[in-house]
Amino acid sequence: MLRIEQINTYLVDLPTIRPHVLSMATMHRQTITIVEIHCSDGFIGIGEGTTIGGLSYGDESPEGIKLAIDVYMAPILLAAAPSRVAATMAAIGRSVIGNHFAKCAVETALLDALGKRLGIPVSELLGGRQRDVLPVAWTLASGDTDRDIDEAERMLAERRHNVFKLKIGRRSVEDDVAHVAAIKRALGDRASVRVDVNQAWDETAAARGIAMLEAAGVDLVEQPIARGNRPGLARLAARFIVPIMADETLRGPEDAFDIASRAAADVFAVKVAQSGGLYAAGRVGAIADAAGIGLYGGTMLEAAIGTVASAHLFATFPKLAWGTELFGPLLLTEEILTEPLVYGDFALRVPDRPGLGVDLDADRIAFFRRDRSSRPVYGVPASAEA
């Protein structure tokens, strides 16, 4: 009988190409939690759990993701049928509340192994892909106007990105808008300029700021106020022409339904980990589609595994009007795949090999692993680990 023989989890610390400035944290590195699920037929599925800024962004950290998998999910997985992914994740859901990022990592690994076993890409397990390439935005988050303009010009010249999202919210509303307006003037109609406030404004400041951003030619405003203030988000969405996008307030299908019923957003930033996994994120997309809400493929700045998992799902969406921001691997100084993901002509190509369609570079992973010398192994007697 097919079974899971062992589960490996480990943390990998990867430096970023520059400081990444958000309203709640400044990132100088990204820590990813990798899970490997080894099945008795020899197939190994890989998944990734990644969040932003430790615990400054949300209620899961890389260390917490690892702990949740090691202690609470691994025993369930060892008793599960690995080919029955939905049933296995339902069993985990009955015993583990929340922990969306950890669940997403495990579900991704199970789907990767299943796709490899069946010889088909993960996108075909999620309903079937409708596109092979995904438009990809780039986030300008140095905080320095001239540096951000230079970075955007370089991306345009290389035909890598022509959509730019600016992280704002750490300075005064006026200073932030001046920063954004200067970049929009420099880029003109050659690029789409959008902003992400990461909940930094109250509703009054947001009303003032969005009016100025609209006048400056900004195309999209993401999560301007606190995630719990959905009535305020609805008031802002009704007041302004520039679309308002829900992000931190959107943490799964139930949230998606509530936001849609309130008309509290014009666009959904769909994030697979924040939603609770690929299946749940697919349901978020279906709710948005039914409600006439635009879709944007979001990121938690995942490395390659989480990025390609998201790409497989987003490739199945019937509509993806706002593109994606699956640039996470490009923010890192190190490549962790044997063959890098393919970016070019302002888009990401979705792999078409079985499973996720990627393989880890074992040497690079070993070098950047936080523990380096040991790896937790479940389902194998202690004597076998030596």
Salt bridges, closest charged atoms under 4 A:
GLU5 OE2 - ARG3 NH2 3.20
ASP13 OD2 - ARG29 NH1 3.83
ASP13 OD1 - ARG370 NH2 2.90
GLU36 OE1 - HIS38 NE2 3.30
GLU36 OE1 - ARG375 NH1 3.37
ASP41 OD2 - ARG117 NE 2.52
GLU63 OE2 - ARG370 NH1 2.76
ASP70 OD2 - LYS66 NZ 2.55
ASP112 OD2 - LYS116 NZ 3.01
ASP132 OD1 - ARG129 NH1 3.12
ASP148 OD2 - HIS179 NE2 3.32
GLU151 OE2 - ARG18 NH2 2.99
GLU153 OE2 - ARG190 NH2 2.76
GLU174 OE2 - ARG208 NE 3.07
ASP176 OD1 - ARG171 NE 3.31
ASP196 OD2 - LYS165 NZ 3.65
ASP196 OD2 - LYS167 NZ 2.64
GLU203 OE2 - ARG235 NE 2.75
GLU222 OE1 - LYS165 NZ 2.77
ASP247 OD2 - LYS271 NZ 2.88
ASP255 OD1 - ARG230 NH2 2.89
ASP255 OD2 - ARG251 NE 3.92
ASP258 OD2 - ARG230 NH1 2.68
ASP258 OD2 - ARG262 NE 2.88
GLU325 OE2 - LYS165 NZ 2.58
GLU334 OE1 - ARG364 NH2 2.50
ASP345 OD1 - ARG159 NE 3.02
ASP359 OD2 - ARG353 NH2 2.75
ASP371 OD2 - ARG369 NH2 2.83
